[in-house]
Amino acid sequence: MKTILAAAVLLCATSAMAEPDMEKYNKSCAVCHATGAANAPKTGDAAAWEARLAKGMDALVASVSTGMNAMPPKGMCFDCSDEDYKALIEYMAKPAQ
């Protein structure tokens, strides 16, 4: 029974993850995160994202909204919602294949 419950929870959590809007990634995030410009953690570099993810998703979204270090407020994605930011962060933090 515990195994079934754990599988159900995992399935719900996985299906709840939104897919990133790659057009928004390409126009706003990739400028720095694809190359690591201005010390941005590179997309796919799980080690670079580990400490950031440890702060929690709400803290990361707040950092995006207000800007942090060289990243401007909203990460230059002024039409992104908090859900968009979460999906984009999850995409960037996912280990490269």
PyMOL CGO cylinders between C-alpha atoms (Angstrom):
from pymol import cmd
from pymol.cgo import CYLINDER

trace = [
    CYLINDER, 0.00, 0.00, 0.00, 2.84, 2.42, 0.85, 0.3, 1, 1, 1, 1, 1, 1,
    CYLINDER, 2.84, 2.42, 0.85, 4.46, 1.74, -2.51, 0.3, 1, 1, 1, 1, 1, 1,
    CYLINDER, 4.46, 1.74, -2.51, 1.24, 2.52, -4.36, 0.3, 1, 1, 1, 1, 1, 1,
    CYLINDER, 1.24, 2.52, -4.36, 0.79, 5.74, -2.37, 0.3, 1, 1, 1, 1, 1, 1,
    CYLINDER, 0.79, 5.74, -2.37, 4.39, 6.81, -3.03, 0.3, 1, 1, 1, 1, 1, 1,
    CYLINDER, 4.39, 6.81, -3.03, 3.97, 6.12, -6.75, 0.3, 1, 1, 1, 1, 1, 1,
    CYLINDER, 3.97, 6.12, -6.75, 0.74, 8.14, -6.83, 0.3, 1, 1, 1, 1, 1, 1,
    CYLINDER, 0.74, 8.14, -6.83, 2.40, 11.09, -5.09, 0.3, 1, 1, 1, 1, 1, 1,
    CYLINDER, 2.40, 11.09, -5.09, 5.35, 10.96, -7.49, 0.3, 1, 1, 1, 1, 1, 1,
    CYLINDER, 5.35, 10.96, -7.49, 3.03, 10.78, -10.50, 0.3, 1, 1, 1, 1, 1, 1,
    CYLINDER, 3.03, 10.78, -10.50, 1.07, 13.80, -9.28, 0.3, 1, 1, 1, 1, 1, 1,
    CYLINDER, 1.07, 13.80, -9.28, 4.24, 15.79, -8.61, 0.3, 1, 1, 1, 1, 1, 1,
    CYLINDER, 4.24, 15.79, -8.61, 5.68, 14.93, -12.00, 0.3, 1, 1, 1, 1, 1, 1,
    CYLINDER, 5.68, 14.93, -12.00, 2.53, 15.80, -13.90, 0.3, 1, 1, 1, 1, 1, 1,
    CYLINDER, 2.53, 15.80, -13.90, 2.26, 19.09, -11.97, 0.3, 1, 1, 1, 1, 1, 1,
    CYLINDER, 2.26, 19.09, -11.97, 5.60, 20.31, -13.33, 0.3, 1, 1, 1, 1, 1, 1,
    CYLINDER, 5.60, 20.31, -13.33, 4.93, 22.75, -16.11, 0.3, 1, 1, 1, 1, 1, 1,
    CYLINDER, 4.93, 22.75, -16.11, 6.81, 22.59, -19.37, 0.3, 1, 1, 1, 1, 1, 1,
    CYLINDER, 6.81, 22.59, -19.37, 8.98, 25.65, -19.94, 0.3, 1, 1, 1, 1, 1, 1,
    CYLINDER, 8.98, 25.65, -19.94, 8.05, 28.11, -22.67, 0.3, 1, 1, 1, 1, 1, 1,
    CYLINDER, 8.05, 28.11, -22.67, 11.14, 27.78, -24.83, 0.3, 1, 1, 1, 1, 1, 1,
    CYLINDER, 11.14, 27.78, -24.83, 10.38, 31.01, -26.66, 0.3, 1, 1, 1, 1, 1, 1,
    CYLINDER, 10.38, 31.01, -26.66, 10.57, 32.84, -23.32, 0.3, 1, 1, 1, 1, 1, 1,
    CYLINDER, 10.57, 32.84, -23.32, 13.76, 30.95, -22.43, 0.3, 1, 1, 1, 1, 1, 1,
    CYLINDER, 13.76, 30.95, -22.43, 15.37, 31.85, -25.75, 0.3, 1, 1, 1, 1, 1, 1,
    CYLINDER, 15.37, 31.85, -25.75, 14.45, 35.54, -25.62, 0.3, 1, 1, 1, 1, 1, 1,
    CYLINDER, 14.45, 35.54, -25.62, 15.18, 36.15, -21.93, 0.3, 1, 1, 1, 1, 1, 1,
    CYLINDER, 15.18, 36.15, -21.93, 17.12, 33.45, -20.12, 0.3, 1, 1, 1, 1, 1, 1,
    CYLINDER, 17.12, 33.45, -20.12, 19.46, 31.99, -22.72, 0.3, 1, 1, 1, 1, 1, 1,
    CYLINDER, 19.46, 31.99, -22.72, 21.37, 35.24, -23.19, 0.3, 1, 1, 1, 1, 1, 1,
    CYLINDER, 21.37, 35.24, -23.19, 23.20, 34.59, -19.92, 0.3, 1, 1, 1, 1, 1, 1,
    CYLINDER, 23.20, 34.59, -19.92, 22.26, 31.09, -18.78, 0.3, 1, 1, 1, 1, 1, 1,
    CYLINDER, 22.26, 31.09, -18.78, 23.32, 29.32, -22.00, 0.3, 1, 1, 1, 1, 1, 1,
    CYLINDER, 23.32, 29.32, -22.00, 26.85, 30.67, -21.72, 0.3, 1, 1, 1, 1, 1, 1,
    CYLINDER, 26.85, 30.67, -21.72, 27.29, 31.51, -18.04, 0.3, 1, 1, 1, 1, 1, 1,
    CYLINDER, 27.29, 31.51, -18.04, 27.69, 35.21, -18.83, 0.3, 1, 1, 1, 1, 1, 1,
    CYLINDER, 27.69, 35.21, -18.83, 27.88, 37.50, -15.79, 0.3, 1, 1, 1, 1, 1, 1,
    CYLINDER, 27.88, 37.50, -15.79, 28.35, 34.40, -13.58, 0.3, 1, 1, 1, 1, 1, 1,
    CYLINDER, 28.35, 34.40, -13.58, 24.84, 33.12, -14.32, 0.3, 1, 1, 1, 1, 1, 1,
    CYLINDER, 24.84, 33.12, -14.32, 24.47, 29.40, -13.56, 0.3, 1, 1, 1, 1, 1, 1,
    CYLINDER, 24.47, 29.40, -13.56, 24.53, 27.60, -16.90, 0.3, 1, 1, 1, 1, 1, 1,
    CYLINDER, 24.53, 27.60, -16.90, 21.51, 25.69, -18.12, 0.3, 1, 1, 1, 1, 1, 1,
    CYLINDER, 21.51, 25.69, -18.12, 22.07, 22.00, -17.47, 0.3, 1, 1, 1, 1, 1, 1,
    CYLINDER, 22.07, 22.00, -17.47, 24.82, 22.52, -14.87, 0.3, 1, 1, 1, 1, 1, 1,
    CYLINDER, 24.82, 22.52, -14.87, 23.13, 20.80, -11.93, 0.3, 1, 1, 1, 1, 1, 1,
    CYLINDER, 23.13, 20.80, -11.93, 26.06, 21.49, -9.61, 0.3, 1, 1, 1, 1, 1, 1,
    CYLINDER, 26.06, 21.49, -9.61, 25.84, 25.23, -10.25, 0.3, 1, 1, 1, 1, 1, 1,
    CYLINDER, 25.84, 25.23, -10.25, 22.12, 25.17, -9.47, 0.3, 1, 1, 1, 1, 1, 1,
    CYLINDER, 22.12, 25.17, -9.47, 22.30, 22.95, -6.38, 0.3, 1, 1, 1, 1, 1, 1,
    CYLINDER, 22.30, 22.95, -6.38, 22.88, 25.70, -3.77, 0.3, 1, 1, 1, 1, 1, 1,
    CYLINDER, 22.88, 25.70, -3.77, 20.34, 27.95, -5.45, 0.3, 1, 1, 1, 1, 1, 1,
    CYLINDER, 20.34, 27.95, -5.45, 17.67, 25.23, -5.43, 0.3, 1, 1, 1, 1, 1, 1,
    CYLINDER, 17.67, 25.23, -5.43, 18.39, 24.60, -1.75, 0.3, 1, 1, 1, 1, 1, 1,
    CYLINDER, 18.39, 24.60, -1.75, 16.97, 28.08, -1.04, 0.3, 1, 1, 1, 1, 1, 1,
    CYLINDER, 16.97, 28.08, -1.04, 13.59, 26.87, -2.29, 0.3, 1, 1, 1, 1, 1, 1,
    CYLINDER, 13.59, 26.87, -2.29, 11.58, 27.71, -5.38, 0.3, 1, 1, 1, 1, 1, 1,
    CYLINDER, 11.58, 27.71, -5.38, 9.76, 30.65, -3.75, 0.3, 1, 1, 1, 1, 1, 1,
    CYLINDER, 9.76, 30.65, -3.75, 13.09, 32.31, -2.93, 0.3, 1, 1, 1, 1, 1, 1,
    CYLINDER, 13.09, 32.31, -2.93, 14.34, 31.75, -6.49, 0.3, 1, 1, 1, 1, 1, 1,
    CYLINDER, 14.34, 31.75, -6.49, 11.19, 33.23, -8.01, 0.3, 1, 1, 1, 1, 1, 1,
    CYLINDER, 11.19, 33.23, -8.01, 11.50, 36.22, -5.66, 0.3, 1, 1, 1, 1, 1, 1,
    CYLINDER, 11.50, 36.22, -5.66, 15.12, 36.69, -6.80, 0.3, 1, 1, 1, 1, 1, 1,
    CYLINDER, 15.12, 36.69, -6.80, 14.01, 36.65, -10.43, 0.3, 1, 1, 1, 1, 1, 1,
    CYLINDER, 14.01, 36.65, -10.43, 11.22, 39.15, -9.73, 0.3, 1, 1, 1, 1, 1, 1,
    CYLINDER, 11.22, 39.15, -9.73, 13.46, 41.67, -8.02, 0.3, 1, 1, 1, 1, 1, 1,
    CYLINDER, 13.46, 41.67, -8.02, 16.69, 40.90, -9.85, 0.3, 1, 1, 1, 1, 1, 1,
    CYLINDER, 16.69, 40.90, -9.85, 19.89, 39.61, -8.35, 0.3, 1, 1, 1, 1, 1, 1,
    CYLINDER, 19.89, 39.61, -8.35, 23.52, 40.48, -8.96, 0.3, 1, 1, 1, 1, 1, 1,
    CYLINDER, 23.52, 40.48, -8.96, 23.80, 41.09, -12.72, 0.3, 1, 1, 1, 1, 1, 1,
    CYLINDER, 23.80, 41.09, -12.72, 20.34, 39.67, -13.47, 0.3, 1, 1, 1, 1, 1, 1,
    CYLINDER, 20.34, 39.67, -13.47, 17.85, 42.48, -14.05, 0.3, 1, 1, 1, 1, 1, 1,
    CYLINDER, 17.85, 42.48, -14.05, 14.39, 42.43, -12.46, 0.3, 1, 1, 1, 1, 1, 1,
    CYLINDER, 14.39, 42.43, -12.46, 12.12, 39.82, -14.01, 0.3, 1, 1, 1, 1, 1, 1,
    CYLINDER, 12.12, 39.82, -14.01, 15.13, 38.45, -15.89, 0.3, 1, 1, 1, 1, 1, 1,
    CYLINDER, 15.13, 38.45, -15.89, 13.97, 40.60, -18.81, 0.3, 1, 1, 1, 1, 1, 1,
    CYLINDER, 13.97, 40.60, -18.81, 10.85, 38.43, -19.16, 0.3, 1, 1, 1, 1, 1, 1,
    CYLINDER, 10.85, 38.43, -19.16, 8.18, 40.98, -18.36, 0.3, 1, 1, 1, 1, 1, 1,
    CYLINDER, 8.18, 40.98, -18.36, 5.32, 38.74, -19.53, 0.3, 1, 1, 1, 1, 1, 1,
    CYLINDER, 5.32, 38.74, -19.53, 6.42, 35.73, -17.45, 0.3, 1, 1, 1, 1, 1, 1,
    CYLINDER, 6.42, 35.73, -17.45, 4.20, 34.55, -14.61, 0.3, 1, 1, 1, 1, 1, 1,
    CYLINDER, 4.20, 34.55, -14.61, 5.52, 32.96, -11.43, 0.3, 1, 1, 1, 1, 1, 1,
    CYLINDER, 5.52, 32.96, -11.43, 4.59, 29.59, -12.97, 0.3, 1, 1, 1, 1, 1, 1,
    CYLINDER, 4.59, 29.59, -12.97, 6.64, 30.45, -16.06, 0.3, 1, 1, 1, 1, 1, 1,
    CYLINDER, 6.64, 30.45, -16.06, 9.62, 31.31, -13.87, 0.3, 1, 1, 1, 1, 1, 1,
    CYLINDER, 9.62, 31.31, -13.87, 9.27, 28.04, -11.93, 0.3, 1, 1, 1, 1, 1, 1,
    CYLINDER, 9.27, 28.04, -11.93, 9.15, 26.00, -15.14, 0.3, 1, 1, 1, 1, 1, 1,
    CYLINDER, 9.15, 26.00, -15.14, 12.13, 27.88, -16.58, 0.3, 1, 1, 1, 1, 1, 1,
    CYLINDER, 12.13, 27.88, -16.58, 14.17, 27.44, -13.39, 0.3, 1, 1, 1, 1, 1, 1,
    CYLINDER, 14.17, 27.44, -13.39, 13.37, 23.71, -13.31, 0.3, 1, 1, 1, 1, 1, 1,
    CYLINDER, 13.37, 23.71, -13.31, 14.41, 23.44, -16.97, 0.3, 1, 1, 1, 1, 1, 1,
    CYLINDER, 14.41, 23.44, -16.97, 17.69, 25.29, -16.43, 0.3, 1, 1, 1, 1, 1, 1,
    CYLINDER, 17.69, 25.29, -16.43, 18.53, 23.36, -13.26, 0.3, 1, 1, 1, 1, 1, 1,
    CYLINDER, 18.53, 23.36, -13.26, 17.86, 19.96, -14.81, 0.3, 1, 1, 1, 1, 1, 1,
    CYLINDER, 17.86, 19.96, -14.81, 21.13, 18.09, -15.48, 0.3, 1, 1, 1, 1, 1, 1,
    CYLINDER, 21.13, 18.09, -15.48, 22.22, 18.14, -19.11, 0.3, 1, 1, 1, 1, 1, 1,
    CYLINDER, 22.22, 18.14, -19.11, 21.56, 14.94, -20.97, 0.3, 1, 1, 1, 1, 1, 1,
]
cmd.load_cgo(trace, "trace")
